[in-house]
Protein backbone atom coordinates (compact mmCIF):
# COMPACT_ATOMS: atom_id res chain seq x y z
CA UNK A 1 0.00 0.00 0.00
CA UNK A 2 1.27 3.48 -0.85
CA UNK A 3 2.78 5.42 2.06
CA UNK A 4 1.71 9.05 2.25
CA UNK A 5 4.22 11.53 3.68
CA UNK A 6 1.72 13.01 6.13
CA UNK A 7 0.96 9.48 7.36
CA UNK A 8 4.50 9.14 8.76
CA UNK A 9 4.15 12.04 11.22
CA UNK A 10 3.45 10.60 14.67
CA UNK A 11 1.18 13.51 15.60
CA UNK A 12 -0.89 13.11 12.44
CA UNK A 13 -1.15 9.35 12.95
CA UNK A 14 -2.17 9.60 16.59
CA UNK A 15 -4.46 12.55 15.93
CA UNK A 16 -6.32 10.88 13.09
CA UNK A 17 -6.89 7.70 15.11
CA UNK A 18 -8.25 9.92 17.88
CA UNK A 19 -11.03 11.13 15.56
CA UNK A 20 -12.75 7.94 16.69
CA UNK A 21 -13.09 9.64 20.09
CA UNK A 22 -15.49 12.09 18.47
CA UNK A 23 -17.97 9.23 18.07
CA UNK A 24 -18.10 8.68 21.82
CA UNK A 25 -18.16 12.39 22.51
CA UNK A 26 -20.87 13.09 19.95
CA UNK A 27 -23.14 10.52 21.53
CA UNK A 28 -22.71 11.89 25.07
CA UNK A 29 -23.07 15.50 23.97
CA UNK A 30 -26.13 15.00 21.80
CA UNK A 31 -27.95 12.85 24.32
CA UNK A 32 -27.10 15.10 27.26
CA UNK A 33 -28.60 18.08 25.44
CA UNK A 34 -31.53 16.15 24.00
CA UNK A 35 -32.96 14.73 27.23
CA UNK A 36 -33.73 18.20 28.61
CA UNK A 37 -35.75 19.43 25.60
CA UNK A 38 -39.53 19.48 25.37
CA UNK A 39 -39.44 17.83 21.92
CA UNK A 40 -37.68 14.78 23.35
CA UNK A 41 -39.84 14.67 26.46
CA UNK A 42 -43.05 14.90 24.43
CA UNK A 43 -42.05 12.36 21.76
CA UNK A 44 -41.02 9.74 24.32
CA UNK A 45 -43.85 10.58 26.75
CA UNK A 46 -41.67 12.04 29.52
CA UNK A 47 -39.62 8.94 30.31
CA UNK A 48 -39.30 8.05 33.97
CA UNK A 49 -35.96 8.05 35.76
CA UNK A 50 -35.76 4.27 35.34
CA UNK A 51 -36.55 4.40 31.62
CA UNK A 52 -34.17 7.33 31.02
CA UNK A 53 -31.46 5.45 32.85
CA UNK A 54 -32.11 2.46 30.58
CA UNK A 55 -31.92 4.58 27.43
CA UNK A 56 -28.63 6.18 28.46
CA UNK A 57 -27.34 2.86 29.76
CA UNK A 58 -27.99 1.12 26.42
CA UNK A 59 -24.89 2.80 25.00
CA UNK A 60 -22.76 1.75 27.97
CA UNK A 61 -24.04 -1.83 27.78
CA UNK A 62 -23.01 -1.97 24.13
CA UNK A 63 -19.65 -0.43 25.02
CA UNK A 64 -19.06 -3.15 27.61
CA UNK A 65 -19.71 -5.88 25.04
CA UNK A 66 -17.61 -4.12 22.40
CA UNK A 67 -14.64 -3.68 24.74
CA UNK A 68 -14.73 -7.38 25.67
CA UNK A 69 -14.88 -8.44 22.02
CA UNK A 70 -12.22 -6.02 20.80
CA UNK A 71 -9.09 -7.97 21.75
CA UNK A 72 -9.66 -10.79 19.23
CA UNK A 73 -9.92 -8.68 16.05
CA UNK A 74 -7.24 -6.28 17.35
CA UNK A 75 -4.77 -9.16 17.68
CA UNK A 76 -5.93 -11.18 14.69
CA UNK A 77 -6.68 -8.54 12.07
CA UNK A 78 -4.67 -5.56 13.40
CA UNK A 79 -5.50 -2.46 15.40
CA UNK A 80 -5.97 -0.55 12.14
CA UNK A 81 -8.58 -2.80 10.52
CA UNK A 82 -10.46 -3.13 13.80
CA UNK A 83 -10.86 0.66 13.94
CA UNK A 84 -12.17 0.71 10.38
CA UNK A 85 -14.74 -2.03 11.07
CA UNK A 86 -15.90 -0.45 14.32
CA UNK A 87 -16.42 2.90 12.57
CA UNK A 88 -18.63 1.27 9.94
CA UNK A 89 -20.73 -0.26 12.73
CA UNK A 90 -21.14 3.14 14.36
CA UNK A 91 -22.60 4.57 11.16
CA UNK A 92 -25.34 1.92 11.32
CA UNK A 93 -26.03 2.75 14.97
CA UNK A 94 -26.32 6.47 14.21
CA UNK A 95 -28.79 5.76 11.38
CA UNK A 96 -31.02 3.68 13.68
CA UNK A 97 -31.00 6.39 16.36
CA UNK A 98 -31.84 9.23 13.99
CA UNK A 99 -34.61 7.21 12.32
CA UNK A 100 -36.06 5.70 15.52
CA UNK A 101 -39.83 5.42 15.95
CA UNK A 102 -39.74 4.62 19.65
CA UNK A 103 -37.63 3.62 22.63
CA UNK A 104 -36.89 0.11 21.32
CA UNK A 105 -35.35 1.28 18.06
CA UNK A 106 -33.53 4.09 19.85
CA UNK A 107 -31.98 1.62 22.31
CA UNK A 108 -31.04 -0.75 19.48
CA UNK A 109 -29.17 2.06 17.74
CA UNK A 110 -27.47 3.05 20.98
CA UNK A 111 -26.39 -0.54 21.63
CA UNK A 112 -24.81 -0.83 18.16
CA UNK A 113 -23.12 2.54 18.56
CA UNK A 114 -22.00 1.41 21.99
CA UNK A 115 -20.38 -1.77 20.66
CA UNK A 116 -18.46 0.42 18.23
CA UNK A 117 -17.42 2.91 20.92
CA UNK A 118 -16.37 0.06 23.22
CA UNK A 119 -14.09 -1.30 20.50
CA UNK A 120 -12.61 2.06 19.54
CA UNK A 121 -12.12 3.22 23.13
CA UNK A 122 -9.95 0.14 23.67
CA UNK A 123 -8.16 0.05 20.30
CA UNK A 124 -7.36 3.75 19.80
CA UNK A 125 -5.12 4.09 22.91
CA UNK A 126 -3.58 0.72 22.03
CA UNK A 127 -2.81 1.89 18.48
CA UNK A 128 -1.45 5.24 19.67
CA UNK A 129 0.74 3.81 22.45
CA UNK A 130 2.28 1.21 20.12
CA UNK A 131 3.24 3.75 17.47
CA UNK A 132 4.36 6.70 19.64
CA UNK A 133 7.88 7.18 21.06
CA UNK A 134 8.20 6.97 24.83
CA UNK A 135 8.99 10.70 25.21
CA UNK A 136 5.55 11.77 23.98
CA UNK A 137 3.46 8.60 24.37
CA UNK A 138 1.29 10.21 27.04
CA UNK A 139 0.74 13.27 24.88
CA UNK A 140 -0.33 11.24 21.85
CA UNK A 141 -2.78 9.08 23.81
CA UNK A 142 -4.14 12.17 25.60
CA UNK A 143 -5.33 13.44 22.22
CA UNK A 144 -7.93 10.64 22.35
CA UNK A 145 -9.48 12.26 25.43
CA UNK A 146 -9.31 15.71 23.82
CA UNK A 147 -11.17 14.32 20.82
CA UNK A 148 -13.88 13.00 23.14
CA UNK A 149 -14.26 16.43 24.73
CA UNK A 150 -14.55 18.09 21.31
CA UNK A 151 -17.23 15.59 20.35
CA UNK A 152 -19.18 16.30 23.52
CA UNK A 153 -19.00 20.05 23.05
CA UNK A 154 -19.81 20.13 19.33
CA UNK A 155 -22.75 17.76 19.70
CA UNK A 156 -24.13 19.62 22.71
CA UNK A 157 -24.08 22.99 21.00
CA UNK A 158 -25.51 21.46 17.84
CA UNK A 159 -28.38 20.28 20.02
CA UNK A 160 -28.64 23.73 21.52
CA UNK A 161 -29.23 25.13 18.05
CA UNK A 162 -31.61 22.32 17.12
CA UNK A 163 -33.86 22.96 20.13
CA UNK A 164 -35.55 25.71 18.09
CA UNK A 165 -36.67 23.19 15.48
CA UNK A 166 -40.20 21.97 16.02
CA UNK A 167 -40.92 18.26 16.23
CA UNK A 168 -38.67 15.18 16.27
CA UNK A 169 -36.08 16.76 13.94
CA UNK A 170 -34.82 18.61 17.03
CA UNK A 171 -33.21 15.38 18.26
CA UNK A 172 -32.94 13.38 15.03
CA UNK A 173 -30.42 15.81 13.54
CA UNK A 174 -27.96 15.65 16.50
CA UNK A 175 -28.22 11.86 16.51
CA UNK A 176 -27.64 11.73 12.76
CA UNK A 177 -24.52 13.91 12.67
CA UNK A 178 -22.80 11.39 14.94
CA UNK A 179 -22.07 9.39 11.79
CA UNK A 180 -19.75 12.08 10.36
CA UNK A 181 -16.58 11.25 12.38
CA UNK A 182 -17.25 7.54 11.89
CA UNK A 183 -17.30 8.02 8.13
CA UNK A 184 -14.05 10.01 8.34
CA UNK A 185 -12.26 7.25 10.26
CA UNK A 186 -13.73 4.50 8.11
CA UNK A 187 -12.59 6.18 4.90
CA UNK A 188 -9.28 7.68 6.02
CA UNK A 189 -7.70 5.08 8.28
CA UNK A 190 -6.64 3.05 5.22
CA UNK A 191 -3.86 5.58 4.54
CA UNK A 192 -2.17 5.09 7.91
CA UNK A 193 0.29 2.36 8.95
CA UNK A 194 -0.15 -0.74 11.06
CA UNK A 195 1.60 -0.51 14.42
CA UNK A 196 5.18 -1.84 14.33
CA UNK A 197 4.61 -4.01 17.39
CA UNK A 198 1.58 -5.74 15.83
CA UNK A 199 3.54 -6.30 12.60
CA UNK A 200 6.44 -7.77 14.59
CA UNK A 201 4.09 -10.06 16.52
CA UNK A 202 2.97 -11.48 13.14
CA UNK A 203 6.56 -12.07 11.99
CA UNK A 204 6.48 -9.14 9.54
CA UNK A 205 9.77 -7.70 10.80
CA UNK A 206 10.74 -5.87 7.60
CA UNK A 207 7.43 -4.01 7.58
CA UNK A 208 7.76 -3.24 11.29
CA UNK A 209 11.23 -1.82 10.70
CA UNK A 210 9.98 0.33 7.85
CA UNK A 211 7.14 1.77 9.96
CA UNK A 212 9.59 2.58 12.75
CA UNK A 213 11.92 4.18 10.20
CA UNK A 214 9.12 6.26 8.68
CA UNK A 215 7.71 7.41 12.02
CA UNK A 216 10.81 7.70 14.24
CA UNK A 217 13.76 7.96 11.87
CA UNK A 218 12.81 10.21 8.94
CA UNK A 219 12.61 7.14 6.71
CA UNK A 220 16.09 5.86 7.63
CA UNK A 221 15.98 2.25 8.89
CA UNK A 222 19.58 2.60 10.11
CA UNK A 223 18.78 5.52 12.39
CA UNK A 224 20.14 4.71 15.92
CA UNK A 225 16.75 5.27 17.57
CA UNK A 226 15.06 2.96 15.06
CA UNK A 227 17.68 0.23 15.44
CA UNK A 228 17.57 0.27 19.24
CA UNK A 229 13.77 0.21 19.36
CA UNK A 230 13.65 -2.57 16.78
CA UNK A 231 16.14 -4.61 18.82
CA UNK A 232 13.95 -4.22 21.91
CA UNK A 233 10.82 -5.27 20.01
CA UNK A 234 12.60 -8.23 18.40
CA UNK A 235 13.98 -9.45 21.73
CA UNK A 236 10.60 -9.07 23.40
CA UNK A 237 8.88 -11.02 20.62
CA UNK A 238 11.54 -13.74 20.88
CA UNK A 239 11.02 -13.93 24.65
CA UNK A 240 7.24 -14.11 24.24
CA UNK A 241 7.51 -16.91 21.68
CA UNK A 242 10.20 -19.05 23.31
CA UNK A 243 9.78 -18.42 27.03
CA UNK A 244 6.49 -16.80 27.97
CA UNK A 245 3.11 -18.48 27.87
CA UNK A 246 0.19 -17.10 25.83
CA UNK A 247 -2.72 -18.56 27.75
CA UNK A 248 -5.51 -16.31 29.01
CA UNK A 249 -4.88 -17.89 32.41
CA UNK A 250 -1.57 -15.99 32.44
CA UNK A 251 -3.56 -12.87 33.29
CA UNK A 252 -4.31 -14.48 36.66
CA UNK A 253 -0.69 -15.21 37.56
CA UNK A 254 0.53 -13.19 40.57
CA UNK A 255 2.76 -10.69 38.74
CA UNK A 256 0.41 -10.18 35.82
CA UNK A 257 -2.73 -10.20 37.97
CA UNK A 258 -1.35 -7.19 39.82
CA UNK A 259 -0.91 -5.27 36.59
CA UNK A 260 -4.31 -6.30 35.28
CA UNK A 261 -5.88 -5.17 38.56
CA UNK A 262 -4.21 -1.76 38.22
CA UNK A 263 -5.62 -1.26 34.73
CA UNK A 264 -9.08 -2.49 35.71
CA UNK A 265 -9.18 -0.46 38.92
CA UNK A 266 -7.97 2.69 37.19
CA UNK A 267 -10.77 2.47 34.64
CA UNK A 268 -13.33 1.78 37.37
CA UNK A 269 -12.02 4.70 39.40
CA UNK A 270 -12.29 6.93 36.33
CA UNK A 271 -16.02 6.25 36.31
CA UNK A 272 -16.31 6.68 40.07
CA UNK A 273 -14.85 10.17 39.84
CA UNK A 274 -18.39 11.09 38.82
CA UNK A 275 -17.34 12.92 35.66
CA UNK A 276 -19.33 10.97 33.10
CA UNK A 277 -22.40 11.26 35.31
CA UNK A 278 -22.03 15.02 35.26
CA UNK A 279 -21.56 14.88 31.49
CA UNK A 280 -24.75 12.85 31.02
CA UNK A 281 -26.89 14.60 33.61
CA UNK A 282 -25.44 18.10 33.93
CA UNK A 283 -28.71 19.48 32.51
CA UNK A 284 -30.72 17.68 35.20
CA UNK A 285 -28.24 18.78 37.90
CA UNK A 286 -28.51 22.43 36.91
CA UNK A 287 -32.30 22.19 36.65
CA UNK A 288 -32.39 20.60 40.10
CA UNK A 289 -30.24 23.35 41.59
CA UNK A 290 -32.15 26.14 39.85
CA UNK A 291 -29.19 27.21 37.71
CA UNK A 292 -30.60 29.11 34.75
CA UNK A 293 -34.16 30.31 34.26
CA UNK A 294 -35.80 28.07 31.71
CA UNK A 295 -34.66 25.50 29.17
CA UNK A 296 -32.44 27.81 27.12
CA UNK A 297 -30.43 29.35 29.96
CA UNK A 298 -30.00 25.97 31.65
CA UNK A 299 -28.63 24.51 28.41
CA UNK A 300 -26.21 27.43 28.09
CA UNK A 301 -24.98 26.96 31.66
CA UNK A 302 -24.56 23.25 30.98
CA UNK A 303 -22.78 23.87 27.68
CA UNK A 304 -20.17 26.01 29.42
CA UNK A 305 -18.97 22.89 31.24
CA UNK A 306 -18.23 21.25 27.89
CA UNK A 307 -16.22 24.25 26.72
CA UNK A 308 -14.19 24.11 29.93
CA UNK A 309 -13.67 20.37 29.37
CA UNK A 310 -12.16 20.98 25.92
CA UNK A 311 -9.89 23.80 27.07
CA UNK A 312 -8.62 22.10 30.21
CA UNK A 313 -7.62 18.91 28.42
CA UNK A 314 -4.96 20.91 26.56
CA UNK A 315 -2.61 21.21 29.58
CA UNK A 316 -2.61 17.43 29.89
CA UNK A 317 -1.67 17.02 26.24
CA UNK A 318 1.22 19.46 26.63
CA UNK A 319 2.55 18.49 30.06
CA UNK A 320 1.48 14.94 30.97
CA UNK A 321 4.86 13.56 29.86
CA UNK A 322 6.55 16.11 32.15
CA UNK A 323 4.21 15.87 35.14
CA UNK A 324 4.30 12.08 35.31
CA UNK A 325 1.39 9.68 35.78
CA UNK A 326 1.41 9.32 39.58
CA UNK A 327 1.32 13.00 40.63
CA UNK A 328 -1.25 13.84 37.95
CA UNK A 329 -3.61 11.11 39.14
CA UNK A 330 -2.98 11.80 42.84
CA UNK A 331 -3.59 15.54 42.85
CA UNK A 332 -6.44 15.23 40.35
CA UNK A 333 -8.33 12.91 42.71
CA UNK A 334 -7.65 15.19 45.68
CA UNK A 335 -8.99 18.31 43.94
CA UNK A 336 -12.05 16.55 42.52
CA UNK A 337 -12.89 15.23 45.97
CA UNK A 338 -12.74 18.75 47.42
CA UNK A 339 -14.98 20.22 44.72
CA UNK A 340 -17.59 17.47 45.09
CA UNK A 341 -17.66 17.86 48.87
CA UNK A 342 -18.33 21.55 48.25
CA UNK A 343 -21.20 20.85 45.80
CA UNK A 344 -22.84 18.44 48.24
CA UNK A 345 -22.38 20.82 51.18
CA UNK A 346 -23.99 23.74 49.34
CA UNK A 347 -26.92 21.63 48.13
CA UNK A 348 -27.41 20.32 51.68
CA UNK A 349 -28.20 23.85 52.89
CA UNK A 350 -31.19 24.23 50.55
CA UNK A 351 -34.88 23.41 50.87
CA UNK A 352 -35.78 20.28 48.90
CA UNK A 353 -39.21 19.65 47.39
CA UNK A 354 -41.00 18.16 44.39
CA UNK A 355 -41.62 20.39 41.37
CA UNK A 356 -45.35 20.09 40.57
CA UNK A 357 -44.72 20.56 36.84
CA UNK A 358 -42.05 17.89 36.37
CA UNK A 359 -42.66 15.66 39.39
CA UNK A 360 -38.91 15.70 40.12
CA UNK A 361 -37.02 16.82 43.21
CA UNK A 362 -35.55 20.31 43.10
CA UNK A 363 -33.75 22.45 45.67
CA UNK A 364 -34.25 26.07 46.60
CA UNK A 365 -30.86 27.40 47.67
CA UNK A 366 -32.17 30.77 48.78
CA UNK A 367 -29.41 32.92 47.33
CA UNK A 368 -27.71 33.55 44.04
CA UNK A 369 -24.32 33.19 45.76
CA UNK A 370 -25.06 29.54 46.62
CA UNK A 371 -26.40 28.86 43.13
CA UNK A 372 -23.28 30.33 41.57
CA UNK A 373 -21.17 28.38 44.05
CA UNK A 374 -22.63 25.08 42.81
CA UNK A 375 -21.96 26.04 39.19
CA UNK A 376 -18.41 27.19 39.99
CA UNK A 377 -17.55 23.94 41.82
CA UNK A 378 -18.97 21.86 38.97
CA UNK A 379 -16.88 23.83 36.48
CA UNK A 380 -13.74 23.45 38.63
CA UNK A 381 -14.41 19.72 38.93
CA UNK A 382 -14.74 19.42 35.14
CA UNK A 383 -11.53 21.42 34.63
CA UNK A 384 -9.60 19.18 37.03
CA UNK A 385 -10.86 15.98 35.44
CA UNK A 386 -10.01 17.33 31.98
CA UNK A 387 -6.31 17.75 32.75
CA UNK A 388 -5.84 14.72 35.02
CA UNK A 389 -8.04 11.63 35.14
CA UNK A 390 -9.67 12.21 31.75
CA UNK A 391 -6.57 11.46 29.63
CA UNK A 392 -4.70 9.35 32.24
CA UNK A 393 -7.58 6.90 32.44
CA UNK A 394 -6.77 5.91 28.85
CA UNK A 395 -3.00 6.44 28.85
CA UNK A 396 -1.99 4.26 31.78
CA UNK A 397 -3.76 0.96 30.93
CA UNK A 398 -2.52 1.11 27.32
CA UNK A 399 1.15 1.18 28.32
CA UNK A 400 1.60 -1.23 31.25
CA UNK A 401 1.13 -4.68 29.67
CA UNK A 402 3.51 -6.92 27.66
CA UNK A 403 2.69 -7.35 23.98
CA UNK A 404 1.53 -10.97 24.25
CA UNK A 405 -1.41 -10.01 26.52
CA UNK A 406 -1.71 -6.29 25.82
CA UNK A 407 -4.88 -6.38 23.71
CA UNK A 408 -6.66 -8.78 26.08
CA UNK A 409 -5.66 -6.91 29.23
CA UNK A 410 -6.60 -3.51 27.80
CA UNK A 411 -9.87 -5.07 26.67
CA UNK A 412 -10.63 -6.15 30.25
CA UNK A 413 -9.77 -2.76 31.73
CA UNK A 414 -11.84 -0.92 29.13
CA UNK A 415 -14.77 -3.32 29.63
CA UNK A 416 -14.68 -2.62 33.36
CA UNK A 417 -14.90 1.09 32.59
CA UNK A 418 -17.99 0.58 30.47
CA UNK A 419 -19.64 -1.79 32.93
CA UNK A 420 -19.46 0.83 35.66
CA UNK A 421 -20.47 3.49 33.15
CA UNK A 422 -23.62 1.48 32.42
CA UNK A 423 -24.37 0.85 36.10
CA UNK A 424 -23.94 4.49 37.04
CA UNK A 425 -25.98 5.77 34.10
CA UNK A 426 -28.79 3.42 35.07
CA UNK A 427 -28.86 4.18 38.80
CA UNK A 428 -27.82 7.84 39.02
CA UNK A 429 -31.18 9.30 37.85
CA UNK A 430 -32.82 7.40 40.71
CA UNK A 431 -30.09 8.37 43.18
CA UNK A 432 -30.54 12.04 42.23
CA UNK A 433 -34.17 11.67 43.26
CA UNK A 434 -33.58 9.55 46.37
CA UNK A 435 -30.42 10.75 48.15
CA UNK A 436 -30.18 14.25 46.66
CA UNK A 437 -26.98 16.01 47.80
CA UNK A 438 -25.69 12.74 49.29
CA UNK A 439 -24.84 11.65 45.75
CA UNK A 440 -22.02 14.20 45.61
CA UNK A 441 -20.68 13.19 49.03
CA UNK A 442 -20.59 9.60 47.75
CA UNK A 443 -18.47 10.46 44.71
CA UNK A 444 -16.28 12.78 46.80
CA UNK A 445 -15.48 9.80 49.02
CA UNK A 446 -14.66 7.68 45.96
CA UNK A 447 -12.18 10.33 44.80
CA UNK A 448 -10.49 10.35 48.19
CA UNK A 449 -10.15 6.55 48.17
CA UNK A 450 -8.68 6.50 44.66
CA UNK A 451 -6.12 9.11 45.72
CA UNK A 452 -4.89 6.73 48.44
CA UNK A 453 -4.87 3.79 46.00
CA UNK A 454 -2.75 5.71 43.49
CA UNK A 455 -0.17 6.60 46.14
CA UNK A 456 0.17 3.05 47.46
CA UNK A 457 -0.02 0.90 44.34
CA UNK A 458 0.67 2.64 41.02
CA UNK A 459 4.22 2.78 39.59
CA UNK A 460 5.39 5.73 37.51
CA UNK A 461 5.50 4.78 33.81
CA UNK A 462 6.63 8.07 32.30
CA UNK A 463 9.77 7.83 30.16
CA UNK A 464 9.90 4.03 29.72
CA UNK A 465 9.39 2.12 26.49
CA UNK A 466 6.60 -0.44 26.36
CA UNK A 467 9.26 -3.17 26.40
CA UNK A 468 10.67 -1.84 29.69
CA UNK A 469 7.41 -2.04 31.64
CA UNK A 470 8.11 -5.51 33.04
CA UNK A 471 10.91 -4.24 35.25
CA UNK A 472 8.89 -1.17 36.25
CA UNK A 473 6.41 -3.46 37.96
CA UNK A 474 9.09 -5.46 39.76
CA UNK A 475 10.09 -2.44 41.85
CA UNK A 476 8.69 -0.10 44.49
CA UNK A 477 5.88 1.88 42.79
CA UNK A 478 6.90 5.06 44.60
CA UNK A 479 10.51 5.04 43.38
CA UNK A 480 12.13 5.86 40.05
CA UNK A 481 14.12 2.95 38.58
CA UNK A 482 17.85 3.72 38.07
CA UNK A 483 19.00 3.55 34.45
CA UNK A 484 21.68 1.02 35.42
CA UNK A 485 19.06 -1.36 36.80
CA UNK A 486 17.01 -1.01 33.63
CA UNK A 487 19.99 -1.69 31.35
CA UNK A 488 20.96 -4.79 33.35
CA UNK A 489 17.43 -6.16 32.99
CA UNK A 490 17.40 -5.44 29.26
CA UNK A 491 20.67 -7.32 28.82
CA UNK A 492 19.26 -10.32 30.69
CA UNK A 493 16.41 -10.37 28.16
CA UNK A 494 18.88 -10.37 25.28
CA UNK A 495 18.30 -6.74 24.35
CA UNK A 496 21.88 -5.82 23.53
CA UNK A 497 22.54 -2.18 22.87
CA UNK A 498 25.66 -2.45 20.77
CA UNK A 499 28.43 0.01 21.51
CA UNK A 500 28.28 1.60 18.09
CA UNK A 501 24.56 2.25 18.50
CA UNK A 502 25.09 3.70 21.93
CA UNK A 503 27.91 5.90 20.65
CA UNK A 504 25.84 7.08 17.71
CA UNK A 505 22.92 7.78 19.97
CA UNK A 506 24.93 9.50 22.70
CA UNK A 507 24.95 12.70 20.69
CA UNK A 508 21.25 12.92 21.34
CA UNK A 509 20.65 13.90 24.95
CA UNK A 510 17.36 12.95 26.60
CA UNK A 511 16.24 16.56 26.26
CA UNK A 512 17.15 16.65 22.57
CA UNK A 513 15.35 13.38 21.88
CA UNK A 514 12.26 14.79 23.56
CA UNK A 515 12.49 18.05 21.63
CA UNK A 516 12.76 16.07 18.38
CA UNK A 517 9.03 15.40 18.76
CA UNK A 518 8.03 18.45 20.76
Secondary structure, DSSP 4 states (H G I P E B T S, - for coil): -PPPGGGG-HHHHHHHHHTHHHHHHHHHHHHHHHTTSHHHHHHTTS--HHHHHHHHHHHHHHHHHHHHHHHHHHHHT-HHHHHHHHHHHHHHHHHHHHT-SSHHHHHHHHHHHHHHHHHHHHHHHHHHHHHS-GGGHHHHHHHHHHHHHHHHHHHHHHHHHHTTS-STHHHHHHHHTTHHHHHHHHHHGGGSPPPHHHHHHTT-HHHHHHHHHHHHSTT-TT-HHHHHHHHHHHHHHHHHHHTS---GGGGGSHHHHHHHHHHHHHHHHHHHTSHHHHHHHHHHHHHHTT-SSSHHHHHHHHHHHHHHHHHHHHHHHHHHHHH-HHHHHHHHHHHHHHHHHHHHHHHHTSEEEE-TTT-SEEEE-SSHHHHHHHHHHHHHHHHHHHHTHHHHHHHHHHHSS-HHHHHHHHHHHHHHHHHHHHHHHHHHHHHHHHTTTHHHHHHHHHHHHHHHHHHHHPPP-TT--GGGHHHHTTS-TTSPPPHHHHHHHHHHTT----HHHHHHHHTS-HHHHHHHH-
